[in-house]
Amino acid sequence: MKKETMLTYLDQRLNKEITEYDVALDWDTKTHSIEVIVRLFAENSQQEKIDDIEGTVSEEEIIEFEDGILFYNPQKQEVDAEEYLAVIPYEGKKGMKKSILDGFVSYLHEVLIEGQSDLLDFLTDENQEVFELKWSDEAFQQSVKKYEEKDSNTIYIAYPSY
């Protein structure tokens, strides 16, 4: 049996806990990073003109919003945090504490629930000019803390070898 890695653990937890949203993993072996890509969809029944960050205007019936969270090795890669919803460092081959991964999945689920509601509000409220997912490092840490209290011993999930 193969050893569990950050990639397999995240995949398993995301598929189990976040079933109502589109979530994918992108493992980049060159940069030693794992990106969790999330997509939200909403019906644009009024066919409002919506432009994205690049200025592309859409009047599509279904609006798709995509964002990402990056797990990265700070010794191997410099990251522009503005490019992602959140960036989370891990400890090289050692990987990351299981409690951080569990807290991440739990908090990401909350972010997506809130984000879906905000996206629907954005499409129906003329006064709302911008939509974006909201990530709070403080709320993320609180979610991790709940799992740290459950795991009395510190269990690490290794970064995948390739």
Residue, then its C-alpha position, 0 to 999 in steps of 0.5 A: m500500500k502506498k504511503e499517504t501524501m498531502l496530495t492523496y490526503l487532500d483529494q480524499r478529504l475534499n471529495k468526502e467533505i466538499t461534495e456540492y462544489d467544484v474543487a480540483l487539485d493541480w500538483d506542479t512537480k517543478t515548483h513543488s506546489i499543490e494548488v486547490i482550485v475552486r469554482l463557483f457557478a451561478e445563474n445569470s438569469q438577468q443576463e447582466k453584463i459582468d466583467d472579470i479582473e482581466g476586463t473580459v465582459s460576459e453576458e452568459e446565462i451561467i457565471e463561473f468564478e474560479d480561484g485557488i489556494l496554493f500549498y507551497n515550499p518556501q525553500k523552493q518557490e517564491v509566491d505572489a500571494e496576490e495571485y491566490l485566495a490564500v497561500i499556505p507554506y508546508e515543510g519540504k519533504k516532511g509535508m504538513k501537519k494533518s491538523i492543518l490539512d483538516g482545518f483547511v478543508s473544513y474552513l474552505h467548505e465555509v468559504l465556499i458556502e459563504g462565497q456561493s451566497d455572495l455570488l448570488d447576491f452579487l448577481t441580484d444586487e445592483n449596488q454590489e460592484v465586485f465579487e470575490l471570495k473572502w479568506s480570513d487567516e484568523a478564521f483558518q487558524q481557528s479551524v486548524k486549532k479545533y483539529e489540533e485539539k483532537d490530534s493530541n500527537t502531531i501527525y505529519i502528512a508527507y509531500p508526495s515524492y515523484 
